[in-house]
Amino acid sequence: MALTKTIIAERIQEKLNLSRTTTYEIMEEFLEIMKETIENGDDIMISGFGKFCVNEKKARKGRNPATNEEMTLPARKVVTFKCSGKLRDLINS
């Protein structure tokens, strides 16, 4: 089962006794800050959780699997996640 924004908001609401509206506003603002940071090419490090990194991939040769036609894939940015040592230990325990 995937953890959705709705489930996260409900759990925060229960734990902090906040209104549903306030909980959703806080969560949406937090996600907006994360999106803006990544959009600007900056990394996000959350202690005890992990690091979201923006990496640049160079243009490269590729092939269309349907037609076998060679093509050049354009340069692009990708976001990767590396979990913290603490989180990795929790996962593996």
TIGU-641724 format. One record per residue: residue in three letters; x, y, z of N, C-alpha, C, O, CB in turn. Coordinates in steps of 0.02 Angstrom, whole numbers, plus 32768, in hexadecimal, padded with zeros to 4 digits. Last residue first. Glycine has a CB too. Example, Ala and Ser with C-alpha at 12.3 -4.5 7.8 and 13.67 -1.06 7.14 Angstrom:
2
{Ser {8282 7F90 8162} {82AC 7FCB 8165} {8285 8002 818A} {829E 8039 8192} {82C0 7FE2 811E}} {Ala {8294 7EE4 8186} {8267 7F1F 8186} {8294 7F5B 8186} {82C8 7F5A 81A7} {8235 7F20 81C4}} 
# end
This chain:
93
{Ser {833A 7F49 81F1} {8339 7F26 8232} {82FF 7EF6 8237} {82F7 7ED5 826A} {8336 7F58 826B}} {Asn {833A 7F91 817B} {835C 7F50 817C} {835A 7F2B 81BE} {8374 7EF4 81C3} {83A3 7F5A 8168}} {Ile {82F8 8006 819B} {82DE 7FDC 8166} {82FA 7F95 816B} {82D6 7F64 8160} {82EE 7FFA 8122}} {Leu {834C 803B 81FD} {8307 8029 820F} {82E9 7FF9 81DA} {82C6 7FC9 81EC} {82DB 8068 8214}} {Asp {83C0 8052 81B0} {83C2 8023 81E8} {837C 800C 81FC} {8372 7FD1 820A} {83E6 8042 8224}} {Arg {838F 80B6 815A} {83A6 8076 813E} {83A8 8040 8174} {8395 8007 8168} {83EB 807E 811E}} {Leu {837A 811B 81B7} {8341 80FE 8194} {8353 80BA 8177} {832C 808B 817A} {8328 812D 815D}} {Lys {8401 8134 81DC} {83CE 8121 820E} {8392 80FF 81EE} {837A 80CC 8206} {83B7 815F 8236}} {Gly {843B 815A 8164} {8451 811D 8184} {841F 8105 81B7} {8413 80C9 81BE} {8494 8128 81A5}} {Ser {83BD 8196 80F0} {83F0 819F 8124} {8403 815B 8141} {83E0 812A 8138} {83D6 81CE 815C}} {Cys {83AB 8176 8040} {8392 8176 8085} {83CD 817D 80B6} {8406 816B 80A6} {836A 8136 8094}} {Lys {83A6 81D8 7FB7} {83D3 81AC 7FDC} {83BE 81AF 8025} {83C0 81E5 8044} {841E 81C1 7FD3}} {Phe {8356 81F1 7F1F} {8350 81F3 7F68} {8381 81C2 7F85} {8385 8189 7F6F} {8307 81E1 7F7E}} {Thr {835B 8261 7E92} {8368 8221 7EB2} {8360 822A 7EFD} {8362 8261 7F17} {83AF 8207 7EA0}} {Val {831C 82AA 7E02} {831E 82AE 7E4B} {8329 8268 7E67} {8305 8239 7E55} {82DD 82CF 7E69}} {Val {836B 82EB 7D70} {8345 82B6 7D92} {834D 82C1 7DDD} {837E 82DE 7DF5} {835E 826F 7D7E}} {Lys {836E 8348 7CDA} {837B 8345 7D21} {834F 830E 7D3F} {8316 8304 7D2A} {836D 838A 7D43}} {Arg {83BC 8328 7C3A} {8383 8333 7C66} {839A 8331 7CAE} {83D1 831C 7CBE} {834C 82FF 7C59}} {Ala {83E0 8328 7B8C} {83F7 832F 7BD1} {83BA 833F 7BFC} {838A 835D 7BE5} {842E 8368 7BD8}} {Pro {8384 82B9 7B1C} {839E 82FA 7B33} {83B7 82F7 7B7B} {83A5 82CB 7BA2} {8368 832E 7B2C}} {Leu {83BC 8232 7ABC} {8391 8246 7AF4} {83AE 8286 7B12} {83EA 828A 7B1F} {838D 820D 7B2B}} {Thr {83C0 8218 7A15} {83E5 8236 7A4C} {83B3 824C 7A80} {8386 8274 7A73} {8410 8272 7A33}} {Met {83A4 8178 79C8} {8392 81BD 79D6} {83BF 81D7 7A0D} {83E0 81B1 7A30} {8347 81C3 79EA}} {Glu {8384 80F4 7954} {83B0 8115 7984} {839B 815E 798C} {8384 817D 795C} {83FA 810F 796E}} {Glu {82FD 8084 794A} {831B 80C2 7931} {8346 80E1 7968} {8331 80E8 79A1} {82E4 80F3 7919}} {Asn {82B2 8019 796B} {82FB 800F 796C} {8320 804D 7951} {835C 8049 7943} {830D 7FD2 7942}} {Thr {822D 8029 7981} {8245 802E 793B} {828F 8020 7934} {82A8 801A 78FC} {8236 8073 7921}} {Ala {821B 800E 7A09} {81E8 7FF8 79DA} {8202 7FF7 7992} {81F0 7FCB 796B} {81AB 8026 79DE}} {Pro {8286 8045 7A50} {827E 7FFD 7A4E} {824B 7FE4 7A1B} {824E 7FAB 7A05} {826B 7FE4 7A93}} {Asn {82F1 80BB 7A18} {82AA 80B0 7A1E} {829E 8065 7A19} {82AB 8047 79E5} {8282 80D8 79E6}} {Arg {8383 80DA 7A73} {8364 80B6 7A3B} {831A 80AE 7A4A} {8307 809C 7A82} {8386 8070 7A30}} {Gly {8403 8157 7A91} {83CF 8127 7AA5} {83B2 8106 7A67} {83C6 8114 7A2F} {8398 814A 7ACD}} {Lys {848A 81B5 7AD1} {846C 8190 7A9A} {8439 815F 7AB5} {8444 8141 7AE9} {84A2 816C 7A70}} {Arg {846E 8247 7B38} {848C 8207 7B29} {8468 81E6 7AEE} {8430 81F9 7ADC} {848A 81D9 7B66}} {Ala {8493 82D5 7B9D} {8471 82B9 7B62} {8494 8277 7B51} {84D1 8270 7B5A} {8473 82EB 7B25}} {Lys {84A7 82B9 7C4E} {84BD 82D2 7C0D} {8492 82B4 7BD6} {8472 8280 7BDF} {8508 82C3 7C01}} {Lys {8449 82E5 7CDB} {845F 82AF 7CAE} {8470 82CE 7C6B} {844C 82F9 7C52} {8427 8278 7CA6}} {Glu {845E 8329 7D78} {8457 8337 7D31} {8471 82FC 7D0A} {84A8 82E3 7D16} {847C 8378 7D1D}} {Asn {83FD 8318 7E0D} {8437 8306 7DE5} {8429 8315 7D9C} {83F1 830F 7D85} {844A 82BC 7DEE}} {Val {83CD 8344 7EA9} {83BF 8354 7E63} {83FF 8347 7E3C} {8432 8367 7E49} {83A6 839E 7E5A}} {Cys {83A1 82DD 7F32} {83D5 82FE 7F0B} {83BD 830A 7EC3} {839D 82DF 7EA5} {8416 82D5 7F0B}} {Phe {8368 82CF 7FD1} {8351 82D2 7F8C} {8384 82FB 7F66} {8391 8334 7F77} {8308 82F1 7F87}} {Lys {8397 826C 8058} {83A8 82A5 802F} {838C 829C 7FE8} {8397 8268 7FC9} {83F5 82AF 802C}} {Gly {834C 823C 80F8} {8374 8233 80BC} {837D 8273 8095} {836E 82A9 80AE} {8353 8200 8090}} {Phe {8333 8230 8189} {8308 8215 8155} {832F 8207 8115} {8333 81CE 80FE} {82CE 8245 8146}} {Gly {838A 826C 81DE} {8369 8230 81F6} {833C 8210 81C2} {8321 81D9 81CE} {8342 823F 8233}} {Ser {836C 830A 8195} {8392 82E2 81C5} {836A 82A7 81DE} {8330 82AD 81F1} {83A8 830E 8200}} {Ile {8358 8324 80F4} {832F 831F 8130} {8352 82EF 815F} {8355 82B3 8153} {82E5 8308 811F}} {Met {8389 8389 8073} {83A1 8358 80A3} {8377 835C 80E2} {8372 8391 8101} {83ED 8363 80B4}} {Ile {837C 83A9 7FCC} {8356 83AC 800B} {8371 8376 8038} {836F 833B 8027} {8309 83A4 7FFE}} {Asp {83D5 840F 7F53} {83C7 83D0 7F75} {839E 83DD 7FB4} {839E 8414 7FCF} {8408 83AA 7F85}} {Asp {839F 8477 7ECA} {83BE 846D 7F0C} {83A9 842A 7F29} {8373 8410 7F1B} {83AB 84A6 7F3B}} {Gly {835E 849A 7E58} {839A 8471 7E51} {83BE 8465 7E92} {83F6 844C 7E92} {83C9 8491 7E22}} {Asn {82E5 84D6 7E5E} {8320 8503 7E5B} {8361 84DD 7E56} {8397 84FB 7E50} {8321 8530 7E98}} {Glu {8296 8466 7E70} {8291 848A 7E30} {82CD 84B9 7E27} {82E5 84C2 7DEF} {8250 84B2 7E2D}} {Ile {82B2 844B 7EF6} {82C9 841D 7EC2} {82C9 843F 7E7E} {82F7 8435 7E56} {829E 83DE 7EC0}} {Thr {8271 84BB 7F2F} {82B8 84AE 7F3C} {82D5 8481 7F06} {830B 848F 7EEB} {82C1 848E 7F81}} {Glu {81ED 84AA 7F05} {8212 84E5 7EF1} {825D 84DB 7EF9} {8285 84F0 7ECE} {81FB 8522 7F1A}} {Lys {81CE 842F 7F47} {81CC 8435 7EFE} {81F5 8470 7EE5} {821B 8469 7EB5} {8184 843B 7EE5}} {Met {81D9 8455 7FCF} {8204 8421 7FB3} {8207 8426 7F67} {823D 8421 7F4A} {81EB 83DB 7FC8}} {Ile {8173 84B5 7FD5} {81B8 84C8 7FE4} {81E9 8495 7FC7} {821C 84A7 7FAA} {81C3 84CF 8031}} {Glu {8107 8461 7FBB} {8116 8498 7F8D} {815E 84B0 7F96} {8181 84BE 7F66} {80E4 84D2 7F97}} {Leu {8107 840F 802B} {8114 83F1 7FE9} {8126 8427 7FB6} {8150 841B 7F8A} {80D8 83C9 7FD1}} {Phe {80E5 8471 808B} {8123 844B 8091} {8136 842D 804D} {8170 8432 8039} {811B 8414 80C6}} {Glu {8066 8496 805D} {809C 84C8 805E} {80E0 84A6 8063} {810F 84BA 8041} {8093 84F8 809A}} {Glu {8020 841E 8070} {8027 843A 802C} {805F 846D 8029} {8084 846F 7FF9} {7FE4 845A 8016}} {Met {8028 8413 80FD} {8046 83E1 80D2} {8051 83FB 808B} {8085 83EF 806D} {801B 83A3 80D0}} {Ile {7FE2 8486 8124} {8027 847D 8139} {804A 844B 810A} {8081 8457 80F3} {802B 8464 8182}} {Glu {7F63 846B 80EC} {7F88 84A7 80D9} {7FD2 84A0 80EA} {7FFD 84B3 80C2} {7F6B 84E5 80FD}} {Tyr {7F3E 83F4 812D} {7F49 83F3 80E5} {7F70 8430 80CE} {7F9A 842B 80A2} {7F06 83F0 80C1}} {Thr {7F34 8427 81B2} {7F62 83F0 81A2} {7F72 83EF 8158} {7FAC 83E9 8144} {7F45 83AD 81B8}} {Thr {7ECE 8484 81A5} {7F10 849A 81B9} {7F44 8465 81A6} {7F7A 8476 818D} {7F12 84A7 8204}} {Thr {7E62 842E 8183} {7E77 8464 8156} {7EBE 847A 8166} {7EE6 8481 8138} {7E47 849F 815C}} {Arg {7E56 83DD 81F5} {7E65 83BF 81B4} {7E81 83F4 8183} {7EB1 83E7 815F} {7E26 839E 8196}} {Ser {7EA7 841E 8286} {7E6E 8417 825A} {7E85 83FA 8217} {7EBF 83FE 8205} {7E4A 845C 8250}} {Leu {7F0C 83B7 82F3} {7F01 83F2 82CA} {7EC2 83E7 829F} {7EAB 83AF 8296} {7F3F 8400 829C}} {Asn {7F47 8357 8349} {7F06 8375 8358} {7EFA 83B6 8333} {7EE2 83E7 834F} {7F00 8380 83A3}} {Leu {7FB8 8312 8327} {7FC0 8356 833E} {7F7F 8379 8350} {7F80 83B3 8365} {7FE4 837E 830A}} {Lys {7F8B 8292 8300} {7FC2 8298 8331} {7FC6 82DE 834F} {7FD6 82E6 838A} {8004 8286 8311}} {Glu {7F24 82AB 82A1} {7F17 8284 82DE} {7F4C 8290 8314} {7F3B 8299 834E} {7F16 8239 82CD}} {Gln {7F6A 82F4 8240} {7F2E 8311 8260} {7F21 82ED 82A2} {7F13 830D 82D5} {7EF1 830B 8231}} {Ile {7FC7 8297 8215} {7FDE 82D5 8235} {7FA5 82F4 825D} {7FAE 830A 8296} {7FF8 8308 8201}} {Arg {7F6F 8239 81DC} {7F9A 8226 8214} {7FB4 8263 823A} {7FB6 8263 8278} {7FD5 81FC 81FC}} {Glu {7F36 8285 8175} {7F0B 8269 81A9} {7F35 8256 81E7} {7F1F 8261 8220} {7EE5 822C 818F}} {Ala {7FA7 82A1 8126} {7F82 82D7 8145} {7F56 82BE 817F} {7F53 82DD 81B3} {7F57 82FC 8111}} {Ile {7FC7 821E 80FC} {7FF7 8246 8122} {7FD2 827C 8148} {7FDE 8286 8184} {802D 8264 80F4}} {Ile {7F54 8200 80B2} {7F64 81D8 80ED} {7F95 81FE 811A} {7F8E 81FE 8157} {7F83 8194 80D8}} {Thr {7F5E 8261 804C} {7F23 825E 8078} {7F33 8238 80B8} {7F20 824F 80EE} {7EE9 823C 8053}} {Lys {7FD5 8241 800C} {7FCF 8281 802F} {7F95 8280 8060} {7F99 829C 8097} {7FC8 82BB 7FFD}} {Thr {7FF5 8190 802C} {7FDE 81C8 8004} {7FDD 8208 802E} {7FE3 8206 806B} {7F98 81BA 7FE7}} {Leu {8055 8105 8020} {8044 813A 8050} {8033 8178 8027} {805E 8193 8004} {807F 8148 8083}} {Ala {801B 806E 7FD7} {8041 80AC 7FD3} {8027 80DE 8007} {7FEC 80E0 8016} {803C 80CA 7F8C}} {Met {802A 7FC4 8000} {8000 8000 8000} {802C 803F 8000} {805D 8043 8025} {7FD0 8000 803D}} 
# end
